[in-house]
Amino acid sequence: MDLEDYIKNTLYKEQVSIIVDYIGKDKVRFANLMNLFFSNDNRLSQRSAWVMSHCVDKNTALIIPYIDKLVKNLYVTNDDATKRNTLRILQLVDIPESLWGEVLEKCFEYLESNNEAIAIRAFSMTVAYNISQYIPEIKPELKGLIEEIIIYGSAGLRSRGNTILKKLEKEI
C-alpha cells in the first residue's frame, strides 16, 4: 500500500480503519505515517493526523519515540486538526518530565483562548490535569481557569470542565 497516495485521497472512516489495520504494530509503517504527518503539505498532515490518532488508540507504544517532536510541532502549527489530534494523543500517554513545561504552556494558552476549537480546549484540560498529578502546585491555577471557562463555555467544555473540577476539588 502506498500510504501517501492512499491518504492524499479523500478519507472516510472506513478508509481510516483500513489504514490503521495496515499499520497495525509495525513501527516502520507508523514511521512512514509520521513522516506524512510532519510534512509541509497541510492537507496530507491533517489527514495523517486522523489516522495517527486512531493508530495510537490501538497501540500507544507507537507514538512514544515521537512525543518530543509532537510537542515541538504544537509551537509551529496553526492547524486545528494537528493540534486536536496531538492533544488527543497526549491525553493517552505519559509525557516525559522534560516536556511538562512546554506542554503546560500550550495547554494553558489554548484554554485561555476563545478562538481555539472546543475539542482543542477540552483535550488541553485533560492533558493539563494529567500533568497536575505530577506537579500539584498547578492545580489551583488550573482549577481557577476551568471555573472561568465553564461559565460561558460550550456544553462540551462545561462537561469536561465539571468532570475535572470534581477531581481537582478532591485533590486540593
Contact map, one row per residue, 1 for C-alpha under 8 A:
1110010000000000000000000000000000000000000000000000000000000000000000000000000000000000000000000000000000000000000000000000000000000000000000000000000000000000000000000000
1111110000000000000000000000000000000000000000000000000000000000000000000000000000000000000000000000000000000000000000000000000000000000000000000000000000000000000000000000
1111111000000000001000000000000110000000000000000000000000000000000000000000000000000000000000000000000000000000000000000000000000000000000000000000000000000000000000000000
0111111100000000000000000000000000010000000100000000000000000000000000000000000000000000000000000000000000000000000000000000000000000000000000000000000000000000000000000000
0111111110000000000000000000000000000000000000000000000000000000000000000000000000000000000000000000000000000000000000000000000000000000000000000000000000000000000000000000
1111111110000000000000000000000000000000000000000000000000000000000000000000000000000000000000000000000000000000000000000000000000000000000000000000000000000000000000000000
0011111111100000000000000000000000000000000100110000000000000000000000000000000000000000000000000000000000000000000000000000000000000000000000000000000000000000000000000000
0001111111100000000000000000000000000000001100100000000000000000000000000000000000000000000000000000000000000000000000000000000000000000000000000000000000000000000000000000
0000111111100000000000000000000000000000000000000000000000000000000000000000000000000000000000000000000000000000000000000000000000000000000000000000000000000000000000000000
0000001111110000000000000000000000000000000000000000000000000000000000000000000000000000000000000000000000000000000000000000000000000000000000000000000000000000000000000000
0000001111111011000000000000000000000000000000100000000000000000000000000000000000000000000000000000000000000000000000000000000000000000000000000000000000000000000000000000
0000000001111111000000000000000000000000000000000000000000000000000000000000000000000000000000000000000000000000000000000000000000000000000000000000000000000000000000000000
0000000000111111100000000000000000000000000000000000000000000000000000000000000000000000000000000000000000000000000000000000000000000000000000000000000000000000000000000000
0000000000011111110000000000000000000000000000000000000000000000000000000000000000000000000000000000000000000000000000000000000000000000000000000000000000000000000000000000
0000000000111111111000000000000000000000000000000000000000000000000000000000000000000000000000000000000000000000000000000000000000000000000000000000000000000000000000000000
0000000000111111111100000000000000000000000000000110010000000000000000000000000000000000000000000000000000000000000000000000000000000000000000000000000000000000000000000000
0000000000001111111110000000000000000000000000000000000000000000000000000000000000000000000000000000000000000000000000000000000000000000000000000000000000000000000000000000
0000000000000111111111000000000000000000000000000000000000000000000000000000000000000000000000000000000000000000000000000000000000000000000000000000000000000000000000000000
0010000000000011111111100000000000000000000000000010000000000000000000000000000000000000000000000000000000000000000000000000000000000000000000000000000000000000000000000000
0000000000000001111111110000000000000000000000000010011000000000000000000000000000000000000000000000000000000000000000000000000000000000000000000000000000000000000000000000
0000000000000000111111110000000000000000000000000000000000000000000000000000000000000000000000000000000000000000000000000000000000000000000000000000000000000000000000000000
0000000000000000011111110000000000000000000000000000000000000000000000000000000000000000000000000000000000000000000000000000000000000000000000000000000000000000000000000000
0000000000000000001111111110110000000000000000000000001000000000000000000000000000000000000000000000000000000000000000000000000000000000000000000000000000000000000000000000
0000000000000000000111111100000000000000000000000000001000100000000000000000000000000000000000000000000000000000000000000000000000000000000000000000000000000000000000000000
0000000000000000000000111110010000000000000000000000000000100100000000000000000000000000000000000000000000000000000000000000000000000000000000000000000000000000000000000000
0000000000000000000000111111110000000000000000000000000000000000000000000000000000000000000000000000000000000000000000000000000000000000000000000000000000000000000000000000
0000000000000000000000101111111000000000000000000000000000000100000000000000000000000000000000000000000000000000000000000000000000000000000000000000000000000000000000000000
0000000000000000000000000111111100000000000000000000000000000000000000000000000000000000000000000000000000000000000000000000000000000000000000000000000000000000000000000000
0000000000000000000000100111111110000000000000000000000000000000000000000000000000000000000000000000000000000000000000000000000000000000000000000000000000000000000000000000
0000000000000000000000101111111111000000000000000000000000000100000000000000000000000000000000000000000000000000000000000000000000000000000000000000000000000000000000000000
0000000000000000000000000011111111100000000000000000000000000000000000000000000000000000000000000000000000000000000000000000000000000000000000000000000000000000000000000000
0010000000000000000000000001111111110000000000000000000000000000000000000000000000000000000000000000000000000000000000000000000000000000000000000000000000000000000000000000
0010000000000000000000000000111111111000000000010001000000000000000000000000000000000000000000000000000000000000000000000000000000000000000000000000000000000000000000000000
0000000000000000000000000000011111111100000000010001000000000000000000000000000000000000000000000000000000000000000000000000000000000000000000000000000000000000000000000000
0000000000000000000000000000001111111110000000000000000000000000000000000000000000000000000000000000000000000000000000000000000000000000000000000000000000000000000000000000
0001000000000000000000000000000111111110000110010000000000000000000000000000000000000000000000000000000000000000000000000000000000000000000000000000000000000000000000000000
0000000000000000000000000000000011111110000111111001000000000000000000000000000000000000000000000000000000000000000000000000000000000000000000000000000000000000000000000000
0000000000000000000000000000000001111111000010000000000000000000000000000000000000000000000000000000000000000000000000000000000000000000000000000000000000000000000000000000
0000000000000000000000000000000000111111110110000000000000000000000000000000000000000000000000000000000000000000000000000000000000000000000000000000000000000000000000000000
0000000000000000000000000000000000000111110010000000000000000000000000000000000000000000000000000000000000000000000000000000000000000000000000000000000000000000000000000000
0000000000000000000000000000000000000011111110000000000000000000000000000000000000000000000000000000000000000000000000000000000000000000000000000000000000000000000000000000
0000000000000000000000000000000000000011111111000000000000000000000000000000001000000000000000000000000000000000000000000000000000000000000000000000000000000000000000000000
0000000100000000000000000000000000000000111111100000000000000000000000000000000000000000000000000000000000000000000000000000000000000000000000000000000000000000000000000000
0001001100000000000000000000000000011010111111110000000000000000000000000000000000000000000000000000000000000000000000000000000000000000000000000000000000000000000000000000
0000000000000000000000000000000000011111111111111000000000000000000000000000000001000000000000000000000000000000000000000000000000000000000000000000000000000000000000000000
0000000000000000000000000000000000001000011111111100000000000000000000000000001011000000000000000000000000000000000000000000000000000000000000000000000000000000000000000000
0000001100100000000000000000000000001000001111111110000000000000000000000000000000000000000000000000000000000000000000000000000000000000000000000000000000000000000000000000
0000001000000000000000000000000011011000000111111111000000000000000000000000000000000000000000000000000000000000000000000000000000000000000000000000000000000000000000000000
0000000000000000000000000000000000001000000011111111100000000000000000000000000011001100000000000000000000000000000000000000000000000000000000000000000000000000000000000000
0000000000000001000000000000000000000000000001111111110000000000000000000000000010001000000000000000000000000000000000000000000000000000000000000000000000000000000000000000
0000000000000001001100000000000000000000000000111111111000000000000000000000000000000000000000000000000000000000000000000000000000000000000000000000000000000000000000000000
0000000000000000000000000000000011001000000000011111111100000000000000000000000000001000000000000000000000000000000000000000000000000000000000000000000000000000000000000000
0000000000000000000000000000000000000000000000001111111110000000000000000000000000001101100000000000000000000000000000000000000000000000000000000000000000000000000000000000
0000000000000001000100000000000000000000000000000111111111000000000000000000000000000000000000000000000000000000000000000000000000000000000000000000000000000000000000000000
0000000000000000000100110000000000000000000000000011111111110100000000000000000000000000000000000000000000000000000000000000000000000000000000000000000000000000000000000000
0000000000000000000000000000000000000000000000000001111111111110000000000000000000000000100000000000000000000000000000000000000000000000000000000000000000000000000000000000
0000000000000000000000000000000000000000000000000000111111110000000000000000000000000000100000000000000000000000000000000000000000000000000000000000000000000000000000000000
0000000000000000000000000000000000000000000000000000011111110000000000000000000000000000000000000000000000000000000000000000000000000000000000000000000000000000000000000000
0000000000000000000000011000000000000000000000000000001111111100000000000000000000000000000000000000000000000000000000000000000000000000000000000000000000000000000000000000
0000000000000000000000000000000000000000000000000000001111111111000000000000000000000000000110000000000000000000000000000000000000000000000000000000000000000000000000000000
0000000000000000000000000000000000000000000000000000000100111111000000000000000000000000000000000000000000000000000000000000000000000000000000000000000000000000000000000000
0000000000000000000000001010010000000000000000000000001100111111100000000000000000000000000000000000000000000000000000000000000000000000000000000000000000000000000000000000
0000000000000000000000000000000000000000000000000000000100011111111000000000000000000000000000000000000000000000000000000000000000000000000000000000000000000000000000000000
0000000000000000000000000000000000000000000000000000000000011111111000000000000000000000000010000000000000000000000000000000000000000000000000000000000000000000000000000000
0000000000000000000000000000000000000000000000000000000000000111111100000000000000000000000000000000000000000000000000000000000000000000000000000000000000000000000000000000
0000000000000000000000000000000000000000000000000000000000000011111111000000000000000000000000000000000000000000000000000000000000000000000000000000000000000000000000000000
0000000000000000000000000000000000000000000000000000000000000011111111100000000000000000000000100000000000000000000000000000000000000000000000000000000000000000000000000000
0000000000000000000000000000000000000000000000000000000000000000111111110000000000000000000000000010000000000000000000000000000000000000000000000000000000000000000000000000
0000000000000000000000000000000000000000000000000000000000000000011111111000000000000000000000000000000000000000000000000000000000000000000000000000000000000000000000000000
0000000000000000000000000000000000000000000000000000000000000000011111111100000000000100000000000000000000000000000000000000000000000000000000000000000000000000000000000000
0000000000000000000000000000000000000000000000000000000000000000001111111110000000000100000000000010011000000000000000000000000000000000000000000000000000000000000000000000
0000000000000000000000000000000000000000000000000000000000000000000111111111000000000000000000000000000000000000000000000000000000000000000000000000000000000000000000000000
0000000000000000000000000000000000000000000000000000000000000000000011111111100000000000000000000000000000000000000000000000000000000000000000000000000000000000000000000000
0000000000000000000000000000000000000000000000000000000000000000000001111111100001100100000000000000000001000000000000000000000000000000000000000000000000000000000000000000
0000000000000000000000000000000000000000000000000000000000000000000000111111100000000000000000000000000001000000000000000000000000000000000000000000000000000000000000000000
0000000000000000000000000000000000000000000000000000000000000000000000011111110000000000000000000000000000000000000000000000000000000000000000000000000000000000000000000000
0000000000000000000000000000000000000000000000000000000000000000000000001111111001100000000000000000000000000000000000000000000000000000000000000000000000000000000000000000
0000000000000000000000000000000000000000000000000000000000000000000000000001111100100000000000000000000000000000000000000000000000000000000000000000000000000000000000000000
0000000000000000000000000000000000000000010001000000000000000000000000000000111111100000000000000000000000000000000000000000000000000000000000000000000000000000000000000000
0000000000000000000000000000000000000000000000000000000000000000000000000000011111110000000000000000000000000000000110010000000000000000000000000000000000000000000000000000
0000000000000000000000000000000000000000000001001100000000000000000000000000001111111000000000000000000000000000000000000000000000000000000000000000000000000000000000000000
0000000000000000000000000000000000000000000011001000000000000000000000000100101111111100000000000000000000000000000000000000000000000000000000000000000000000000000000000000
0000000000000000000000000000000000000000000000000000000000000000000000000100111111111110000000000000000000000000000000010000000000000000000000000000000000000000000000000000
0000000000000000000000000000000000000000000000000000000000000000000000000000000111111111000000000000000000000000000000110010000000000000000000000000000000000000000000000000
0000000000000000000000000000000000000000000000001101100000000000000000000000000011111111100000000000000000000000000000000000000000000000000000000000000000000000000000000000
0000000000000000000000000000000000000000000000001000100000000000000001100100000001111111110000000000000000000000000000000000000000000000000000000000000000000000000000000000
0000000000000000000000000000000000000000000000000000000000000000000000000000000000111111111000000000000000000000000000010011001000000000000000000000000000000000000000000000
0000000000000000000000000000000000000000000000000000100000000000000000000000000000011111111100000000000000000000000000000010000000000000000000000000000000000000000000000000
0000000000000000000000000000000000000000000000000000100110000000000000000000000000001111111110000000000000000000000000000000000000000000000000000000000000000000000000000000
0000000000000000000000000000000000000000000000000000000000000000000000000000000000000111111111100000000000000000000000000000001000000000000000000000000000000000000000000000
0000000000000000000000000000000000000000000000000000000000000000000000000000000000000011111110000000000000000000000000000010011001000000000000000000000000000000000000000000
0000000000000000000000000000000000000000000000000000000000010000000000000000000000000001111111000000000000000000000000000000000000000000000000000000000000000000000000000000
0000000000000000000000000000000000000000000000000000000000010001000000000000000000000000111111100000000000000000000000000000000000000000000000000000000000000000000000000000
0000000000000000000000000000000000000000000000000000000000000000000000000000000000000000010111110000000000000000000000000000000000000000000000000000000000000000000000000000
0000000000000000000000000000000000000000000000000000000000000000001000000000000000000000010011111011000000000000000000000000000000100000000000000000000000000000000000000000
0000000000000000000000000000000000000000000000000000000000000000000000000000000000000000000001111111000000000000000000000000000000000000000000000000000000000000000000000000
0000000000000000000000000000000000000000000000000000000000000000000000000000000000000000000000111111000000000000000000000000000000000000000000000000000000000000000000000000
0000000000000000000000000000000000000000000000000000000000000000000000000000000000000000000000011111100000000000000000000000000000000000000000000000000000000000000000000000
0000000000000000000000000000000000000000000000000000000000000000000100100000000000000000000000111111111000000000000000000000000000000000000000000000000000000000000000000000
0000000000000000000000000000000000000000000000000000000000000000000000000000000000000000000000111111111100000000000000000000000000100000000000000000000000000000000000000000
0000000000000000000000000000000000000000000000000000000000000000000000000000000000000000000000000111111110000000000000000000000000000000000000000000000000000000000000000000
0000000000000000000000000000000000000000000000000000000000000000000000100000000000000000000000000011111111000000000000000000000000000000000000000000000000000000000000000000
0000000000000000000000000000000000000000000000000000000000000000000000100000000000000000000000000011111111100000000000000000000100000000000000000000000000000000000000000000
0000000000000000000000000000000000000000000000000000000000000000000000000000000000000000000000000001111111110000000000000000001100100000000000000000000000000000000000000000
0000000000000000000000000000000000000000000000000000000000000000000000000000000000000000000000000000111111111000000000000000000000000000000000000000000000000000000000000000
0000000000000000000000000000000000000000000000000000000000000000000000000110000000000000000000000000011111111100000000000000000000000000000000000000000000000000000000000000
0000000000000000000000000000000000000000000000000000000000000000000000000000000000000000000000000000001111111110000000001001101100000000000000000000000000000000000000000000
0000000000000000000000000000000000000000000000000000000000000000000000000000000000000000000000000000000111111111000000000001000100000000000000000000000000000000000000000000
0000000000000000000000000000000000000000000000000000000000000000000000000000000000000000000000000000000011111111100000000000000000000000000000000000000000000000000000000000
0000000000000000000000000000000000000000000000000000000000000000000000000000000000000000000000000000000001111111100100011001000000000000000000000000000000000000000000000000
0000000000000000000000000000000000000000000000000000000000000000000000000000000000000000000000000000000000111111110100001101100000000000000000001000100000000000000000000000
0000000000000000000000000000000000000000000000000000000000000000000000000000000000000000000000000000000000011111110000000000000000000000000000001000000000000000000000000000
0000000000000000000000000000000000000000000000000000000000000000000000000000000000000000000000000000000000001111111100000000000000000000000000000000000000000000000000000000
0000000000000000000000000000000000000000000000000000000000000000000000000000000000000000000000000000000000000011111110000000000000000000000000000000000000000000000000000000
0000000000000000000000000000000000000000000000000000000000000000000000000000000000000000000000000000000000000000111110000000000000000000000000000000000000000000000000000000
0000000000000000000000000000000000000000000000000000000000000000000000000000000100000000000000000000000000000110111111011000000000000000000000000000000000000000000000000000
0000000000000000000000000000000000000000000000000000000000000000000000000000000100000000000000000000000000000000011111111000000000000000000000000000000000000000000000000000
0000000000000000000000000000000000000000000000000000000000000000000000000000000000000000000000000000000000000000000111111100000000000000000000000000000001011000000000000000
0000000000000000000000000000000000000000000000000000000000000000000000000000000000010000000000000000000000000000000011111110000000000000000000000000000000000000000000000000
0000000000000000000000000000000000000000000000000000000000000000000000000000000100110010000000000000000000000100000111111111000000000000000000000000000000000000000000000000
0000000000000000000000000000000000000000000000000000000000000000000000000000000000000000000000000000000000100110000111111111100000000000000000000000000000001000000000000000
0000000000000000000000000000000000000000000000000000000000000000000000000000000000000000000000000000000000000010000001111111110000000000000000000000000000011001100000000000
0000000000000000000000000000000000000000000000000000000000000000000000000000000000010011001000000000000000000000000000111111111000000000000000000000000000000000000000000000
0000000000000000000000000000000000000000000000000000000000000000000000000000000000000010000000000000000000110110000000011111111100000000000000000000000000000000000000000000
0000000000000000000000000000000000000000000000000000000000000000000000000000000000000000000000000000000000100010000000001111111110000000000000000100000000000001100100000000
0000000000000000000000000000000000000000000000000000000000000000000000000000000000000000001000000000000000000000000000000111111111000000000000000000000000000000000100000000
0000000000000000000000000000000000000000000000000000000000000000000000000000000000000010011000000000000100100000000000000011111111100000000000000000000000000000000000000000
0000000000000000000000000000000000000000000000000000000000000000000000000000000000000000000000000000001100110000000000000001111111110000000001000000000000000000000000000000
0000000000000000000000000000000000000000000000000000000000000000000000000000000000000000000000000000000000000000000000000000111111111000001001000000000000000000000100000000
0000000000000000000000000000000000000000000000000000000000000000000000000000000000000000001000000000000000000000000000000000011111111100000000000000000000000000000000000000
0000000000000000000000000000000000000000000000000000000000000000000000000000000000000000000000100001000100000000000000000000001111111110000000000000000000000000000000000000
0000000000000000000000000000000000000000000000000000000000000000000000000000000000000000000000000000000000000000000000000000000111111111111000000000000000000000000000000000
0000000000000000000000000000000000000000000000000000000000000000000000000000000000000000000000000000000000000000000000000000000011111111000000000000000000000000000000000000
0000000000000000000000000000000000000000000000000000000000000000000000000000000000000000000000000000000000000000000000000000000001111111000000000000000000000000000000000000
0000000000000000000000000000000000000000000000000000000000000000000000000000000000000000000000000000000000000000000000000000000000111111111000000000000000000000000000000000
0000000000000000000000000000000000000000000000000000000000000000000000000000000000000000000000000000000000000000000000000000000000011111111000000000000000000000000000000000
0000000000000000000000000000000000000000000000000000000000000000000000000000000000000000000000000000000000000000000000000000000000010011111100000000000000000000000000000000
0000000000000000000000000000000000000000000000000000000000000000000000000000000000000000000000000000000000000000000000000000000000010011111111000000000000000000000000000000
0000000000000000000000000000000000000000000000000000000000000000000000000000000000000000000000000000000000000000000000000000000010010011111111100000000000000000000000010001
0000000000000000000000000000000000000000000000000000000000000000000000000000000000000000000000000000000000000000000000000000000000000000111111110000000000000000000000000001
0000000000000000000000000000000000000000000000000000000000000000000000000000000000000000000000000000000000000000000000000000000000000000011111111000000000000000000000000000
0000000000000000000000000000000000000000000000000000000000000000000000000000000000000000000000000000000000000000000000000000000110000000011111111100000000000000000000000000
0000000000000000000000000000000000000000000000000000000000000000000000000000000000000000000000000000000000000000000000000000000000000000001111111110000000000000000010010000
0000000000000000000000000000000000000000000000000000000000000000000000000000000000000000000000000000000000000000000000000000000000000000000111111111000000000000000000000000
0000000000000000000000000000000000000000000000000000000000000000000000000000000000000000000000000000000000000011000000000000000000000000000011111111100000000000000000000000
0000000000000000000000000000000000000000000000000000000000000000000000000000000000000000000000000000000000000000000000000000100000000000000001111111110000000000100010000000
0000000000000000000000000000000000000000000000000000000000000000000000000000000000000000000000000000000000000000000000000000000000000000000000111111111000000000100010000000
0000000000000000000000000000000000000000000000000000000000000000000000000000000000000000000000000000000000000000000000000000000000000000000000011111111100000000000000000000
0000000000000000000000000000000000000000000000000000000000000000000000000000000000000000000000000000000000000010000000000000000000000000000000001111111110001100100000000000
0000000000000000000000000000000000000000000000000000000000000000000000000000000000000000000000000000000000000000000000000000000000000000000000000111111111001100110000000000
0000000000000000000000000000000000000000000000000000000000000000000000000000000000000000000000000000000000000000000000000000000000000000000000000011111110000100000000000000
0000000000000000000000000000000000000000000000000000000000000000000000000000000000000000000000000000000000000000000000000000000000000000000000000001111111000000000000000000
0000000000000000000000000000000000000000000000000000000000000000000000000000000000000000000000000000000000000000000000000000000000000000000000000000111111111100000000000000
0000000000000000000000000000000000000000000000000000000000000000000000000000000000000000000000000000000000000000000001000000000000000000000000000000010111111100000000000000
0000000000000000000000000000000000000000000000000000000000000000000000000000000000000000000000000000000000000000000000000000000000000000000000000000000011111110000000000000
0000000000000000000000000000000000000000000000000000000000000000000000000000000000000000000000000000000000000000000001000100000000000000000000000000000011111111000000000000
0000000000000000000000000000000000000000000000000000000000000000000000000000000000000000000000000000000000000000000001001100000000000000000000000000110011111111100000000000
0000000000000000000000000000000000000000000000000000000000000000000000000000000000000000000000000000000000000000000000000000000000000000000000000000111011111111110000000000
0000000000000000000000000000000000000000000000000000000000000000000000000000000000000000000000000000000000000000000000000000000000000000000000000000000000111111111000000000
0000000000000000000000000000000000000000000000000000000000000000000000000000000000000000000000000000000000000000000000000100100000000000000000000000000000011111111100000000
0000000000000000000000000000000000000000000000000000000000000000000000000000000000000000000000000000000000000000000000000100100000000000000000000110110000001111111110000000
0000000000000000000000000000000000000000000000000000000000000000000000000000000000000000000000000000000000000000000000000000000000000000000000000000010000000111111111000000
0000000000000000000000000000000000000000000000000000000000000000000000000000000000000000000000000000000000000000000000000000000000000000000000000000000000000011111111100000
0000000000000000000000000000000000000000000000000000000000000000000000000000000000000000000000000000000000000000000000000000110010000000000000000000000000000001111111110000
0000000000000000000000000000000000000000000000000000000000000000000000000000000000000000000000000000000000000000000000000000000000000000000000100110000000000000111111111000
0000000000000000000000000000000000000000000000000000000000000000000000000000000000000000000000000000000000000000000000000000000000000000000000000000000000000000011111111100
0000000000000000000000000000000000000000000000000000000000000000000000000000000000000000000000000000000000000000000000000000000000000000000000000000000000000000001111111110
0000000000000000000000000000000000000000000000000000000000000000000000000000000000000000000000000000000000000000000000000000000000000000001000100000000000000000000111111111
0000000000000000000000000000000000000000000000000000000000000000000000000000000000000000000000000000000000000000000000000000000000000000000000000000000000000000000011111111
0000000000000000000000000000000000000000000000000000000000000000000000000000000000000000000000000000000000000000000000000000000000000000000000000000000000000000000001111111
0000000000000000000000000000000000000000000000000000000000000000000000000000000000000000000000000000000000000000000000000000000000000000000000000000000000000000000000111111
0000000000000000000000000000000000000000000000000000000000000000000000000000000000000000000000000000000000000000000000000000000000000000001100000000000000000000000000011111
